[in-house]
Amino acid sequence: MEARPLRLSIPLFMVVPMGYRERLLSSFFADRHRWILWAPVFLGSGIAGYFNLPFEPSQAWAWGGLLLFCLSLWGAFWRLPRLAIGFIGLGFAAAFVRTHSLHPHMLHYPLPPLIIEGRVAQVELRPTKTGRFFQRILLTHLKIDLLHVPPQKVRLTCKGQQKRLWPGDVIRIRAKLAPVADPTLPGGFDFRRQAYFQEIGATGFALSRPEIREKEHTFATRLEKRREKITAFFLTHMKPPTGAIAAALITGDKAAIPERVREDFIQSGLAHILAISGLHLTIIAGVVFMVIRRGLALIPSLCLAFNSKKIAALGTILMTFGYLVLSGFGVPAQRAFIMISLVMGAIMIDRSALSMRTVALAAFLILLTTPEALLGPSFQLSFAAVIGLIAGYETWRTPLSQWMGHGGMIRKLILYGSGLAFTSFLATCATLPLTLTLFHRFSLHAIESNLLAVPLTSLVIMPSAFLTCLLAPLGLGAYPLGVFENALRLLLMIAKTVGSWPGSYIPVAQPPTLFLPLVVFGSLWICLWQQPWRRWGVIPLGVGLVLVFCPNPPHILIDGQGKVAALLQDGTLSVSSTRKGKFTIQTWAKQWAVREVQPLPSKDEVAQDILGKIPVIIAASKTSQPCVKDAILIRLEPSQKSCPAAMLVIDWFDLWRGGAHSLRLTPQGLQIETVRKRGNYRPWEKQPRSRRRELPELTLQ
């Protein structure tokens, strides 16, 4: 039966010259088995389109996206352009439905001290500068005095000598609540959006010791309590900071890792090891599969009666699912579990699994169920690394296997070392654009550190961790625990040594907005296609990489809470105060690769400088607010009197309505950007509401 021809109804396609048109069609049809790989790409494009809108769309937009998807499937599956638009509409609708299915009741203003009653859902142990730990708890099922609609979840910090809390404890505590922080600058990381999808409506700190009223035992609290006890076991039985690293690898709890250790891992290019990633789950799967299959081989009657390979595959699925549950369902672990389940399922039905298709299926399922995962570093880094690795080994698999098949042990050892270097190189290149965007730095020695750390993690750390978890409940975990701890010390030494090398990393300023879309599209074009036209992806990839050297930093930055303002000129960040807004200043310095942070000259809480030929005056008090003609006046407190002669006046009420501000001086004039657009608030954004008007009884206390 003759195949029905593909119809490409693209007007611009007819403009392409005939010779190039034939080559394009030839490559396009030769890659027909790769078309399905673009489904999650188009789905993710629709999700990204929703989250990047400057306003919240109506329900009609979501219905329109679903209608586009249904029309694209209506008797015309082979019309790929129409189907691509349909998947984009599906992604947009999925993001809209997911957003509006949540109702976390986020706080928009700080509250005075209140009595809170709730159930502990999660407990994190965080280190202090002295080496002790304090608790950060997540409360659910809240009852808050004088608050009719409390948030669904609240995160509280409990410092001082506090009673050890566990998931399932119902406590009563006096605390002070505040809204989740806005981004520190326009286009920065949105903490409120992250908290919205975690259903966390407020943060705060405890003012009294918790009073435990009762203990509730559900499956979720028992599971979380088991995770907390495993974390506590490693923190108490291993010397710091190895216990914190062990907890991060087993339960995914990275809260106890000191900041200096995090910096060592980031600067050495080993930050991926601290996350519950596909690497860890794959190692566990390999160990379990080998142990079950070799163990069954020792029992001839079972080995002859049953297929040991299929039994091992089923056992691997069950064990990796248990590890997934124990680790808290991280996005990289979900991706790895889906891929491992597909591969093991293919073994059980005597089929071979296509690696890139398993990645596409995992991405599609995760994006369809949790669209907000697209915005997280875990999803981006995990899928970028695995797509780059699979695409690289698809290209070089045949020559490498032929070269290894005709050699002895020495050649295989050389190939193993070269494979580690090649793997590190591919993973580094695949995640480089995201590393520049997320961490604003480029690790120069990531390949060398991974050459040492990845074999150590694969051959020693994760197997010994797996044996420790299995044997510790039986009282036999001392030996594997010792091996585990010594291997982690060696890993820490590698990270610290490489991270301390001169020039271990290069700070990179925030690239322009077009950088990431161009680089991602070009990289996917190279990785997902197999025909020669994949080389065309070098064009958008190259253009995007050039944009790294063309940052467009703002000239003036203003904190949304009115704590600090700064001028950014020639790589120097001049701040109005070095005592307030330290976290905000650090974020600004990292995002724009600042070489030096210095205070502005000030007198009577008024700092001033000159931007070009324009005076910039930053007033931090209500009593001293000078008015200067043709100047930019930044008043971190409400204005006491107007200044019509000034070029621009930004005061506390402007920050209250719009959040953090950034100002750029362009040939066309002064360009102002704000975190929030007035009157176009997204569901997770903080809205300028008056606490005095909404809660008069609270403000009178």
C-alpha angles and dihedrals in degrees: 000000000000116000117245111250120251115247115215104189096187114134093203090056090069090060092064112100116257097250094051090042091059092048090048093051092045093054092041095055094040088059094049091121088061097053092092090060090071094061095088089043092058090041090053091047090059091048092049089049091056096048093046095054112116090221139036110261124222126249089264089072091056093047088048091054092051090047091053090051093049092048091050089058096044103113094310108087092143094060097094100183090055091046091050090055088048093055090048088054091047091053092049091049093046091053092048094049093046092050095049095042088069123077108180094157095225119211116245100187137030118265130214119248111303139178110250128191121190148130120270109240100170138010125200123191109215125189125239126211090263093056097255124121133239127193127248110190135192115218126200135176089043130196112189124182115248092000111112097190109032123190117268093237135015128192114215131187114218112193129177128037101337131166113259108259127204133196110275096037113130106213139181116212141162111238145156117236130204134176120268110268123264122232112290091233138003110287093017128127109300109225092178093055090051091048091047093060090044086052092236108148102180145003130214148138134262121253097187140028113277118256111215108220100177143330123249121200117202129151092258094049092046091051092048090046090053090052091049092050092051089050091049090048093058093043092052100038098044130056117251132295093016091065091056091049090049091051090050092053096046107032101015092240105141096165095103095054110111117240094242090056091050089052091050091053093046095047092047093048094246099112090113090067091063091060127077091250138164089269093065096043091047091051091050090048092050093049093047093046092050095045094049095045095045090044092054090048088063090061106064096189093056093040092054096042098047138031103257092196093059093044089051090050091053092046090049092054092050095046095046089049089054090051090048091054091045093050094053102254098281115188095245090048091050090052092049093046093052091049093046091048091051092048093047091044089054089052091051093054095039095250134124120241120225106230100210091047091053089053091049092049092048091050092047094051094046094047094046094051100034108020092173089069088079089072095052125096091228094062095041098047095040097051094039091055096046094045091050092048095048093046091049095049092044087061099042101030097095099048092043094050091048092049092048094046094063099049142074134239095293092055091048091051090049090049091049092053091044090049091055091050091046091048092050090047093050094046092047093049093045094051097036097096091049092046090054091049099042104034101020093223140092119219109221096194102041093119094053094046093047091050087064102031102045096056089044091052094044100044104032117008103050097038091049090046090051092050091047092055091048099045102034094078087054093051093249100103099100097093099046088042090057092049090047093051095047091049090051090051089054090049090051090050091052092050093046094046096047092041091054096052113116110268093008090158140012119225112230126198120232107283121227119278094258092057099083099042092049095047094044093048093047093047093049090048090055095043103041099045124065104189123090091266088075086084089072087076088075089074099064090033092055094045090050093050091051088057089064087075092050106066118167105209121184120247097220128034125191124189114235092228093054095243100121143002128194145191119223114205130153094347093308122116111208110194131195092225135013093194099060130056096014093162091050092050091050091050092050091048093051096043094053098034093241116194097199138017116204136165122253118242106264142177128188090358091304117119122189141181140155124257106198098313096329120102114231116202122187115193118192099182138059095229099054111050110142121200115219125180117248091002134129106243118198112188113187089193128052112286114258093195136010125251111205092173093064122097092228136356122198116179139170094281091057089053090046091055101037106023121217117008133210123192128198125191107220133171087255092055138266114341115204126195126184134189093236129038111222112253094004102086121166117221092259098045123105111249124209099252125160113239090197091058098043100039109028094158091057096050092052093061 
